[in-house]
Amino acid sequence: MSNPQEKYTQLKKESEHFLNQNIAEDEIIITVGSATCENAAGSNEILDEIEKHIRSSGKKNISIKKVGCTGRCSLEPIVSVTFPGNAPIFYASMDREKVHELFISHIMQNTPIEKYFLKCADDSSYENKEKKAQDILEKEAITHKFFTQLSTLPFYCSQTRIALRNCGLIDPESIEEYIQNEGFSALAQKLAENNPHEIIETVTNSNLRGRGGAGFPTGKKWSFAVANKEKKRYLICNADEGDPGAFMDRSMLESDPFSVVEGMILAGFAIGAQKGYFYIRAEYPLAIKRIEQAIKTCYEKGLLGKNILDSNFSFDLEIRLGAGAFVCGEETALIHSIEGERGQPRIRPPFPAVEGLFGYPTIINNVETLANLPVVMSFGADKFKKIGTEKSGGTKVFAVSGKVCHTGLVEVPMGTTLREIVYDICGGVPNGKKLKAIQTGGPAGGCIPEHLLDTPIDYEALIQVGSMMGSGGLIVLDEDDCMVNVAKYFMSFSQDESCGKCSPCREGTLRMLEILEKITEGKASIKDLENLERLAKLVQKSALCGLGKGAPNPILSTLRYFKDEYLAHIQDKKCPAKQCNNLTHFEIDPEKCVGCTACARKCPVSCISGNRREPHVIDQSKCIKCGKCQEVCKFNAVLKI
């Protein structure tokens, strides 16, 4: 039996030959983003347009490569062009017309079109960030490849990419490209060393904590399963990403599936598992397709199945689809779902590491945790934990959305402040609006007010201010957001997703939602507010699983920092943010109204009257508060009060 390192060297040579056999010396490479978000923005149409231009040109030295998502969501589709010996040039917000212009100017005449470059509309907020990028590049070899291509772009130069290190740079369906970027080298090394205990020790020393939300130390979790006398063990990748606004796991599965597969094999070897399962929500068809392809290819290359890389370790992987139940993100509910049972949690202990899938010891790690493992193994615990805080090594990926200039995927070292993410990386709040709060942790998280923006991203720090890390959703809220309405939105989500097994969650979330609805409708009393807070604390203490225990957090955090808004709804019957329809109405300012009749013509219920060239009025008894009148008024005469 050959050494796994020798087998890997052979695979690497084969991959290099495969990639080089059809590449001309003067090859021009065009990459097109190919992930769910890119496709939705029109990347498939762009791909067709580029192929059409290549055929028409008759040039044989142009190749197209589909890559994953770089995380710059609001500027997709993204295309890059690389001439031999030059760095790639990235273009943003491409469409068919721009592709035509790009092909004529850049591809045919080697004249890049600067106005379409991937950059921010206003880069002034990124002053001196290139120097920071260079500092990161010099210190952290882990991020080297990513930074050599994207360090000059403002959105990326303050990030430290580990889990997303290959996303948007390599073809996610090409195992050859992954191997040429040192993919599976960590696996080959660890199989050759044949010391699973050393892997667990390295992970423990790296301070890698579970990225699924709870932040439990990964190495410690693994040690529970290894200490069990039962030799049959399972490993599960939790890809049941259900938080509103979260898309980190989907992006990793679609853009770099082999890194997650390698992480699964490494984890399986470390804990002595014979089989692993990918639990992926069925709403992620492209992620499922690419993981299926990755698993199939790994079997063909001897990276899965019997005697991986000619070692003594055998490991199999399968996919199980989730039906979209949010509660199945909880470990025991997820296990029940894989077993074919209804996805409901059970009382713990015993924890899954002791008694899990089919009654055997089971380790469950989420996508991001597993994507970090090849890096931890390649660079060692000391280098990994050098990035991050004393208790939390490495980085965290966030899906940043809401009222922010530059939405997308952001990966930063643990300990980075919320302010740095929102302002230094994402460009701040648009339209001159004032930031009101940041919501982290999904439905089980909380709202952090503006004056706490310098809170570091750390499991303990976020809990201390009334929120949590969660899987990585980060929603920016501005002055136009009603915090009571935000709490109601998340409570509605939690109530809808409650499995109904325990009465604190089943009944408590419904009652809390009812009170919130009364408040936003202007029908609540101070007694209702007292009951809401008391019920929230009761559910938090008594619910069976994390869904129920976390459901009250949006209420408790908004009560903690924005109680004045609750009181305004109850006592003054007003919504300060003017978002709650029952507490707002529209009026026409007679000083500004010129009598153009645009509002009257667009009103769906004909509640606006007035003669032409004379001020109009709104019949409040008929108005349905749709806001169409304000939308069409060119003179700012319609006021929302």
Phi and psi in degrees as a GROMACS rama.xvg file:
@    title "Ramachandran Plot"
@    xaxis  label "Phi"
@    yaxis  label "Psi"
@TYPE xy
-76.481  164.455  SER-2
-73.9081  138.26  ASN-3
-54.0962  -32.3052  PRO-4
-65.334  -38.5929  GLN-5
-66.2294  -42.3194  GLU-6
-62.8166  -39.8326  LYS-7
-67.4661  -41.0026  TYR-8
-58.3847  -39.7064  THR-9
-64.2307  -44.3071  GLN-10
-61.1963  -39.0606  LEU-11
-67.3793  -39.8432  LYS-12
-64.6576  -42.1652  LYS-13
-63.2123  -39.7517  GLU-14
-66.0709  -43.3543  SER-15
-61.776  -42.8476  GLU-16
-63.4075  -42.7021  HIS-17
-61.9404  -41.8754  PHE-18
-74.207  -28.9643  LEU-19
-92.7679  -14.705  ASN-20
-66.5805  -28.5237  GLN-21
-114.47  18.6571  ASN-22
-102.072  124.012  ILE-23
-80.1787  160.143  ALA-24
-63.4053  -33.3268  GLU-25
-102.422  30.683  ASP-26
-63.1623  132.166  GLU-27
-103.184  124.658  ILE-28
-109.352  126.305  ILE-29
-111.541  125.065  ILE-30
-108.269  142.983  THR-31
-126.945  129.123  VAL-32
-62.1306  132.584  GLY-33
-137.065  87.9142  SER-34
-147.237  174.775  ALA-35
-54.6265  -46.5047  THR-36
-67.8079  -41.0974  CYS-37
-64.4955  -43.8885  GLU-38
-62.7844  -39.9647  ASN-39
-64.3871  -29.0286  ALA-40
-82.1992  -9.36929  ALA-41
113.611  19.756  GLY-42
-66.8116  -29.7877  SER-43
-65.1884  -39.1112  ASN-44
-66.3496  -37.2217  GLU-45
-66.1659  -41.0291  ILE-46
-59.5503  -44.1789  LEU-47
-61.4356  -41.1295  ASP-48
-65.2752  -41.9271  GLU-49
-64.2148  -43.8506  ILE-50
-61.3294  -38.6655  GLU-51
-62.8669  -43.0551  LYS-52
-67.0473  -37.5676  HIS-53
-64.1065  -44.0075  ILE-54
-62.0099  -42.2468  ARG-55
-67.3345  -33.935  SER-56
-73.149  -27.2952  SER-57
76.2673  3.11814  GLY-58
-75.9765  137.931  LYS-59
-103.237  -2.2103  LYS-60
-106.83  27.1453  ASN-61
-118.401  127.024  ILE-62
-125.001  147.01  SER-63
-107.705  135.917  ILE-64
-127.406  127.165  LYS-65
-85.859  129.795  LYS-66
-122.566  174.816  VAL-67
-82.9643  -154.744  GLY-68
-99.4035  130.019  CYS-69
-82.4218  -9.26567  THR-70
93.1392  4.40324  GLY-71
-93.2985  71.1692  ARG-72
-57.8952  -46.3079  CYS-73
-73.6792  -5.35146  SER-74
-116.049  17.3998  LEU-75
-81.0889  155.187  GLU-76
-73.8841  147.63  PRO-77
-113.29  134.424  ILE-78
-126.882  141.876  VAL-79
-124.02  151.585  SER-80
-127.271  128.945  VAL-81
-126.125  118.318  THR-82
-91.0367  151.746  PHE-83
-52.8016  129.813  PRO-84
80.4685  0.0911312  GLY-85
-115.915  158.861  ASN-86
-75.4277  152.105  ALA-87
-66.7527  147.902  PRO-88
-112.143  126.593  ILE-89
-100.715  137.857  PHE-90
-118.25  144.116  TYR-91
-115.499  158.348  ALA-92
50.3604  49.617  SER-93
-78.8512  149.795  MET-94
-142.415  -178.107  ASP-95
-61.0995  -41.7035  ARG-96
-65.0462  -42.2185  GLU-97
-66.8788  -37.0729  LYS-98
-62.7587  -41.3354  VAL-99
-59.1379  -47.3463  HIS-100
-64.5033  -40.5206  GLU-101
-61.951  -43.5638  LEU-102
-65.7287  -44.1802  PHE-103
-65.0312  -45.7466  ILE-104
-81.6279  -53.9797  SER-105
-83.0592  -49.6794  HIS-106
-70.9354  -47.3032  ILE-107
-82.9728  -32.8889  MET-108
-115.348  0.625699  GLN-109
54.1638  41.4822  ASN-110
-121.522  97.4199  THR-111
-60.366  152.597  PRO-112
-106.034  99.402  ILE-113
-62.4846  -33.9523  GLU-114
-64.6804  -16.8643  LYS-115
-103.298  3.80211  TYR-116
-57.7679  149.145  PHE-117
-72.0726  103.768  LEU-118
-159.041  175.281  LYS-119
-90.068  153.919  CYS-120
-59.6729  -34.8983  ALA-121
-135.085  103.777  ASP-122
-90.2341  7.26895  ASP-123
-64.2573  -26.4385  SER-124
-75.2782  -3.77595  SER-125
-109.122  24.4367  TYR-126
-57.2871  132.914  GLU-127
68.0382  12.9107  ASN-128
-75.4836  -25.208  LYS-129
-64.5447  -37.1567  GLU-130
-64.1785  -41.0657  LYS-131
-62.3291  -40.425  LYS-132
-60.4721  -40.8876  ALA-133
-65.4893  -38.0244  GLN-134
-61.6524  -43.5988  ASP-135
-63.8234  -43.7744  ILE-136
-60.4643  -39.3516  LEU-137
-70.7268  -31.7904  GLU-138
-87.888  -30.9182  LYS-139
-123.387  99.1005  GLU-140
-65.4929  -21.4886  ALA-141
-57.2154  -38.015  ILE-142
-93.7575  9.88008  THR-143
-58.3633  -51.8228  HIS-144
-61.987  -43.4778  LYS-145
-61.837  -44.0038  PHE-146
-72.5905  -29.5401  PHE-147
-64.4278  -22.7331  THR-148
-102.603  -30.4916  GLN-149
-124.571  4.91699  LEU-150
-67.7524  -19.7961  SER-151
-84.4334  -5.89605  THR-152
-94.9307  125.381  LEU-153
-53.4627  -41.5757  PRO-154
-62.0728  -31.2186  PHE-155
-97.3238  -23.5386  TYR-156
-70.3857  -13.965  CYS-157
-101.877  4.06826  SER-158
-94.5168  161.306  GLN-159
-126.752  104.313  THR-160
-97.3707  117.103  ARG-161
-118.024  -62.6191  ILE-162
-63.9495  -33.3028  ALA-163
-99.1209  20.0633  LEU-164
-58.61  -31.5285  ARG-165
-104.927  -7.46385  ASN-166
-66.2133  123.658  CYS-167
87.0414  -3.48622  GLY-168
-109.569  -30.1518  LEU-169
-120.564  160.648  ILE-170
-73.5753  115.296  ASP-171
-65.8538  -15.7001  PRO-172
-98.4739  3.09833  GLU-173
-107.567  107.269  SER-174
-68.2369  -27.5396  ILE-175
-62.8614  -44.4815  GLU-176
-64.9861  -40.6348  GLU-177
-62.1624  -43.0278  TYR-178
-65.703  -38.9119  ILE-179
-66.8785  -17.7698  GLN-180
-101.212  35.3522  ASN-181
68.3903  15.9912  GLU-182
-63.4389  137.991  GLY-183
69.1741  3.63123  PHE-184
-68.6948  -37.7495  SER-185
-65.1481  -40.062  ALA-186
-62.9039  -46.3678  LEU-187
-60.0753  -42.0554  ALA-188
-63.4496  -45.5087  GLN-189
-71.5343  -34.4248  LYS-190
-67.5975  -36.4638  LEU-191
-66.6106  -39.3511  ALA-192
-71.4199  -29.1399  GLU-193
53.7292  48.4067  ASN-194
-134.592  78.9552  ASN-195
-56.0795  -35.9119  PRO-196
-60.7693  -37.3001  HIS-197
-65.8883  -33.1492  GLU-198
-64.7633  -45.7081  ILE-199
-62.6283  -39.9858  ILE-200
-64.0647  -41.8806  GLU-201
-63.6114  -45.3062  THR-202
-63.1395  -40.3533  VAL-203
-62.8486  -46.1472  THR-204
-69.5443  -21.4332  ASN-205
-76.0715  -12.1246  SER-206
62.911  27.5432  ASN-207
-72.4594  122.054  LEU-208
-112.904  153.795  ARG-209
-56.337  127.073  GLY-210
-88.6592  6.89751  ARG-211
-78.7675  -12.83  GLY-212
141.808  -45.1422  GLY-213
-75.4943  -27.9566  ALA-214
73.6887  27.8798  GLY-215
-72.6468  137.291  PHE-216
-55.5976  123.579  PRO-217
-63.6978  -46.2796  THR-218
-62.1245  -39.609  GLY-219
-64.0002  -40.5392  LYS-220
-62.2073  -44.228  LYS-221
-62.1381  -38.1737  TRP-222
-62.9898  -28.5294  SER-223
-63.285  -41.689  PHE-224
-69.7952  -40.4858  ALA-225
-66.5862  -32.775  VAL-226
-71.6701  -15.708  ALA-227
-72.5725  138.225  ASN-228
-70.1246  -23.6761  LYS-229
-66.6003  124.496  GLU-230
-85.9043  -18.2363  LYS-231
-85.502  120.531  LYS-232
-138.083  154.757  ARG-233
-124.268  156.719  TYR-234
-128.836  135.798  LEU-235
-126.831  133.323  ILE-236
-95.1444  116.313  CYS-237
-85.4207  100.439  ASN-238
-112.324  29.2183  ALA-239
-89.8366  69.7734  ASP-240
-80.1696  109.622  GLU-241
-122.453  -3.49091  GLY-242
-64.7365  135.831  ASP-243
-58.5258  130.067  PRO-244
83.6631  3.12256  GLY-245
-101.898  131.703  ALA-246
-147.529  25.8196  PHE-247
-68.7914  -50.4054  MET-248
-63.3703  -41.7232  ASP-249
-58.0485  -43.5299  ARG-250
-64.0637  -41.3228  SER-251
-66.6825  -40.7925  MET-252
-66.4545  -37.1041  LEU-253
-80.1925  -32.4962  GLU-254
-100.125  -22.9094  SER-255
-150.921  58.7652  ASP-256
-63.2071  -32.219  PRO-257
-67.0455  -28.5519  PHE-258
-67.1424  -35.9426  SER-259
-72.2375  -38.413  VAL-260
-63.0417  -44.0497  VAL-261
-61.5623  -40.7593  GLU-262
-61.1626  -38.9571  GLY-263
-62.5282  -44.6752  MET-264
-66.4074  -42.266  ILE-265
-60.8616  -45.1831  LEU-266
-65.2358  -40.4068  ALA-267
-61.9294  -41.873  GLY-268
-64.3769  -40.5579  PHE-269
-64.3663  -41.0093  ALA-270
-95.835  -3.45159  ILE-271
77.3394  30.404  GLY-272
-81.9074  147.788  ALA-273
-100.422  -17.8011  GLN-274
-147.936  146.691  LYS-275
-131.298  155.957  GLY-276
-128.232  134.864  TYR-277
-92.6995  118.453  PHE-278
-103.531  102.53  TYR-279
-118.569  136.681  ILE-280
-67.9182  139.583  ARG-281
-65.1013  -17.6945  ALA-282
-73.4122  0.617405  GLU-283
-110.857  66.2838  TYR-284
-61.4878  -39.0975  PRO-285
-70.2112  -38.2451  LEU-286
-62.6319  -42.3243  ALA-287
-61.9565  -45.9627  ILE-288
-59.1563  -44.4487  LYS-289
-74.4176  -33.3608  ARG-290
-69.1279  -39.1698  ILE-291
-59.4805  -45.3338  GLU-292
-64.1731  -40.8459  GLN-293
-63.6468  -44.1756  ALA-294
-63.1918  -45.3225  ILE-295
-59.7275  -44.9461  LYS-296
-64.6461  -38.6868  THR-297
-65.5225  -36.082  CYS-298
-63.9778  -41.9853  TYR-299
-65.04  -31.6971  GLU-300
-92.5733  2.63014  LYS-301
77.6047  21.3129  GLY-302
-97.9797  -4.71004  LEU-303
-139.899  160.024  LEU-304
97.6388  -146.5  GLY-305
-77.0791  134.879  LYS-306
48.0605  66.3759  ASN-307
-58.9326  129.33  ILE-308
50.4754  37.8608  LEU-309
62.2016  27.8341  ASP-310
-95.7101  -174.359  SER-311
-90.3814  3.22301  ASN-312
-99.0931  131.335  PHE-313
-121.881  137.92  SER-314
-154.229  134.103  PHE-315
-117.202  149.55  ASP-316
-127.581  140.189  LEU-317
-134.161  162.28  GLU-318
-111.285  136.896  ILE-319
-124.38  134.54  ARG-320
-96.4514  134.268  LEU-321
-89.9847  149.578  GLY-322
-91.179  9.78223  ALA-323
98.0206  7.70185  GLY-324
-75.3553  120.32  ALA-325
-59.6702  -34.9706  PHE-326
-65.0123  -19.9213  VAL-327
-74.4274  -1.30397  CYS-328
-74.1008  -19.084  GLY-329
-75.8957  137.286  GLU-330
-54.5878  -50.2196  GLU-331
-71.5195  -33.4986  THR-332
-66.7495  -38.9175  ALA-333
-61.7002  -43.2291  LEU-334
-61.7001  -45.0983  ILE-335
-59.4464  -38.3795  HIS-336
-64.1777  -44.2843  SER-337
-63.1126  -34.9307  ILE-338
-75.0015  -5.08541  GLU-339
92.0387  6.21311  GLY-340
-93.2037  173.489  GLU-341
-67.2308  137.427  ARG-342
-74.3045  84.4  GLY-343
-130.833  144.075  GLN-344
-75.1797  164.009  PRO-345
-125.638  167.037  ARG-346
-68.0246  137.77  ILE-347
-120.35  143.531  ARG-348
-72.4941  169.102  PRO-349
-73.1566  143.263  PRO-350
-80.7126  155.949  PHE-351
-55.4891  -30.69  PRO-352
-63.8196  -19.7538  ALA-353
-101.051  -46.5909  VAL-354
-144.437  102.859  GLU-355
-125.699  -118.29  GLY-356
-60.3598  124.448  LEU-357
55.3525  23.7471  PHE-358
86.9376  3.51635  GLY-359
-105.047  157.681  TYR-360
-55.1482  131.43  PRO-361
-138.765  130.473  THR-362
-104.754  130.823  ILE-363
-118.162  119.124  ILE-364
-123.765  149.486  ASN-365
-88.1076  173.624  ASN-366
-56.3813  -48.6959  VAL-367
-64.6004  -39.122  GLU-368
-58.6818  -47.1729  THR-369
-67.8703  -35.36  LEU-370
-65.9363  -23.694  ALA-371
-78.2574  -23.9603  ASN-372
-60.2121  -45.9125  LEU-373
-57.6681  -34.1879  PRO-374
-70.1777  -43.9228  VAL-375
-58.5651  -42.4822  VAL-376
-70.7007  -36.8574  MET-377
-73.933  -40.9642  SER-378
-103.102  -13.2599  PHE-379
91.1233  160.586  GLY-380
-64.2326  -40.5164  ALA-381
-64.3869  -44.1951  ASP-382
-67.9391  -36.4546  LYS-383
-68.4225  -47.1463  PHE-384
-75.7487  -12.0989  LYS-385
-63.1781  -28.5948  LYS-386
-91.5097  117.336  ILE-387
123.016  -156.227  GLY-388
-110.775  178.508  THR-389
-61.0288  -37.3743  GLU-390
-99.1762  -17.4211  LYS-391
-131.369  106.424  SER-392
-83.7673  153.446  GLY-393
86.5765  -152.347  GLY-394
-119.497  174.282  THR-395
-136.185  136.845  LYS-396
-94.0759  133.42  VAL-397
-123.552  140.574  PHE-398
-96.2965  103.731  ALA-399
-92.9864  124.075  VAL-400
-143.185  -177.991  SER-401
95.6279  -144.961  GLY-402
-86.4021  71.8358  LYS-403
-141.335  147.026  VAL-404
-62.8223  -43.2838  CYS-405
-125.087  96.1448  HIS-406
-78.2655  159.378  THR-407
149.32  -168.049  GLY-408
-90.7083  129.585  LEU-409
-127.42  129.294  VAL-410
-119.699  120.135  GLU-411
-133.717  157.333  VAL-412
-63.1719  143.671  PRO-413
-54.0236  137.988  MET-414
101.028  -13.5675  GLY-415
-62.3808  143.599  THR-416
-83.9677  158.669  THR-417
-61.4393  -35.917  LEU-418
-60.7021  -42.3738  ARG-419
-61.7305  -39.7393  GLU-420
-65.5877  -50.3193  ILE-421
-69.1127  -43.903  VAL-422
-98.3132  -46.2839  TYR-423
-73.5885  -35.7884  ASP-424
-100.394  -45.6037  ILE-425
-98.3478  5.68273  CYS-426
79.8159  6.08604  GLY-427
83.0539  -169.173  GLY-428
-90.6738  133.43  VAL-429
-75.8886  166.715  PRO-430
61.0626  24.9605  ASN-431
67.6305  14.7992  GLY-432
-77.2072  158.874  LYS-433
-94.8125  133.145  LYS-434
-67.3493  133.168  LEU-435
-104.015  -44.3091  LYS-436
-162.257  164.523  ALA-437
-123.325  127.37  ILE-438
-100.072  120.619  GLN-439
-121.811  156.416  THR-440
89.3727  5.51678  GLY-441
69.4237  -155.437  GLY-442
-60.7235  -22.4992  PRO-443
-95.6977  3.36239  ALA-444
-93.7771  -163.183  GLY-445
-140.795  174.987  GLY-446
-104.277  121.64  CYS-447
-101.277  121.661  ILE-448
-72.1973  166.352  PRO-449
-57.6305  -36.3396  GLU-450
-72.3576  -6.65067  HIS-451
-109.735  22.6252  LEU-452
-63.4189  -20.3901  LEU-453
-87.3817  12.3906  ASP-454
-65.5057  128.215  THR-455
-73.5679  148.552  PRO-456
-77.6306  101.402  ILE-457
-156.47  142.846  ASP-458
-54.4305  -49.088  TYR-459
-69.8757  -39.9846  GLU-460
-64.4863  -41.3891  ALA-461
-68.5288  -37.886  LEU-462
-64.469  -37.8495  ILE-463
-61.6154  -32.5125  GLN-464
-95.1366  10.9294  VAL-465
93.4619  14.3824  GLY-466
-126.817  -157.357  SER-467
-161.06  164.69  MET-468
-68.7083  -46.3689  MET-469
63.2308  -160.638  GLY-470
-80.0221  -18.3592  SER-471
133.262  15.3963  GLY-472
-75.0385  137.973  GLY-473
-140.517  111.356  LEU-474
-112.393  123.93  ILE-475
-91.9192  129.005  VAL-476
-115.222  139.416  LEU-477
-114.292  -170.581  ASP-478
-62.9961  -17.9437  GLU-479
-86.8888  -1.55389  ASP-480
-92.7999  133.291  ASP-481
-89.2243  120.181  CYS-482
-70.1969  -28.9575  MET-483
-67.2391  -41.1529  VAL-484
-66.2513  -36.3897  ASN-485
-62.6018  -46.3076  VAL-486
-60.7805  -39.759  ALA-487
-65.0859  -39.6061  LYS-488
-59.7267  -49.5334  TYR-489
-69.1092  -33.678  PHE-490
-68.7686  -36.5663  MET-491
-61.3658  -41.1122  SER-492
-63.2213  -49.4774  PHE-493
-63.3243  -40.0528  SER-494
-64.8802  -40.2555  GLN-495
-67.8857  -32.8914  ASP-496
-92.4097  -4.52231  GLU-497
-60.6779  131.77  SER-498
-75.1493  -17.4219  CYS-499
85.9279  4.83587  GLY-500
-69.9489  -42.0596  LYS-501
-108.673  140.724  CYS-502
-67.7532  -34.1122  SER-503
-56.3189  -40.8623  PRO-504
-80.259  -46.8915  CYS-505
-59.0163  -49.2348  ARG-506
-88.5761  -38.5302  GLU-507
-64.4786  -43.0294  GLY-508
-65.4491  -35.7505  THR-509
-66.484  -44.4601  LEU-510
-65.9201  -40.465  ARG-511
-63.5756  -40.7664  MET-512
-62.6143  -40.9439  LEU-513
-61.5078  -41.4054  GLU-514
-66.4082  -42.4743  ILE-515
-61.7781  -37.8695  LEU-516
-65.1929  -39.7323  GLU-517
-61.7712  -40.4224  LYS-518
-65.5235  -46.2514  ILE-519
-71.2122  -18.1145  THR-520
-92.4491  -2.86684  GLU-521
76.4522  23.7808  GLY-522
-112.204  5.29888  LYS-523
-95.101  162.229  ALA-524
-118.169  172.291  SER-525
-61.2514  -33.4886  ILE-526
-61.5408  -38.2347  LYS-527
-61.6277  -40.0565  ASP-528
-65.2273  -39.8912  LEU-529
-64.3466  -42.1458  GLU-530
-64.6369  -38.0547  ASN-531
-60.7959  -47.7673  LEU-532
-66.4649  -41.7285  GLU-533
-64.5787  -42.6961  ARG-534
-66.5168  -39.0633  LEU-535
-60.6998  -44.1479  ALA-536
-67.6098  -34.4741  LYS-537
-67.7205  -46.0722  LEU-538
-63.6891  -40.1775  VAL-539
-58.1867  -36.8844  GLN-540
-84.0551  -30.0028  LYS-541
-109.811  -10.5175  SER-542
-66.6589  155.612  ALA-543
-73.5488  -45.0439  LEU-544
-125.387  -176.643  CYS-545
-63.3172  -30.1369  GLY-546
-62.4371  -50.2822  LEU-547
-68.9823  -41.1709  GLY-548
-66.3897  -31.3144  LYS-549
-91.4485  -17.7222  GLY-550
-55.3196  -37.635  ALA-551
-75.3423  -10.0235  PRO-552
-57.732  -43.3801  ASN-553
-59.5063  -34.5964  PRO-554
-69.7012  -50.0316  ILE-555
-64.5886  -37.5955  LEU-556
-71.7293  -39.2206  SER-557
-71.3387  -32.8964  THR-558
-66.6091  -34.2701  LEU-559
-68.4035  -41.1037  ARG-560
-109.799  -18.7172  TYR-561
-132.24  38.7578  PHE-562
-63.4831  -28.2399  LYS-563
-60.9126  -31.0383  ASP-564
-70.732  -38.3889  GLU-565
-61.3816  -44.681  TYR-566
-65.4798  -36.0448  LEU-567
-63.4739  -39.9577  ALA-568
-64.8253  -39.9062  HIS-569
-84.095  -48.4141  ILE-570
-86.1996  -44.2016  GLN-571
-93.6906  -9.63395  ASP-572
56.3202  40.6405  LYS-573
-133.497  146.78  LYS-574
-104.404  108.444  CYS-575
-54.8949  -32.1279  PRO-576
-87.7312  -4.88258  ALA-577
59.3891  42.617  LYS-578
-109.733  -23.7417  GLN-579
-88.4817  111.508  CYS-580
-56.1759  -39.9392  ASN-581
-66.596  -17.9171  ASN-582
-111.013  13.8404  LEU-583
-134.605  162.545  THR-584
-153.865  165.116  HIS-585
-105.72  139.094  PHE-586
-133.091  154.507  GLU-587
-106.602  125.35  ILE-588
-76.3613  112.46  ASP-589
-63.9128  -22.9166  PRO-590
-72.3743  -27.196  GLU-591
-101.988  -23.4156  LYS-592
-70.2589  128.366  CYS-593
-104.031  1.33689  VAL-594
71.2478  37.7079  GLY-595
-76.0967  -15.2207  CYS-596
71.6287  5.92003  THR-597
-59.5394  -41.8297  ALA-598
-66.1388  -41.2708  CYS-599
-65.656  -37.6762  ALA-600
-69.9373  -29.8066  ARG-601
-93.0115  -11.7014  LYS-602
-65.3992  122.207  CYS-603
-73.2625  -15.0887  PRO-604
-118.865  10.49  VAL-605
51.9016  48.0272  SER-606
-99.1205  4.05212  CYS-607
-109.2  128.916  ILE-608
-129.723  161.924  SER-609
147.979  150.244  GLY-610
-79.4304  156.147  ASN-611
-61.0451  138.356  ARG-612
66.7458  18.2795  ARG-613
-128.887  151.523  GLU-614
-56.3646  139.75  PRO-615
-99.3643  164.036  HIS-616
-133.579  154.773  VAL-617
-108.083  129.47  ILE-618
-80.6641  103.613  ASP-619
-63.8357  -25.7411  GLN-620
-71.4043  -21.0593  SER-621
-103.606  -22.1181  LYS-622
-62.0312  131.949  CYS-623
-100.887  4.32375  ILE-624
60.1525  41.039  LYS-625
-77.7502  -21.7272  CYS-626
83.3264  5.02304  GLY-627
-63.7942  -34.1705  LYS-628
-63.3721  -41.5917  CYS-629
-69.1061  -34.6867  GLN-630
-65.3398  -38.1502  GLU-631
-92.9338  -12.894  VAL-632
-72.2847  123.601  CYS-633
-91.3459  -1.76184  LYS-634
-115.274  10.3943  PHE-635
53.5387  35.3351  ASN-636
-88.3551  -17.0771  ALA-637
-94.5202  121.138  VAL-638
-110.729  139.378  LEU-639
-98.5023  120.215  LYS-640
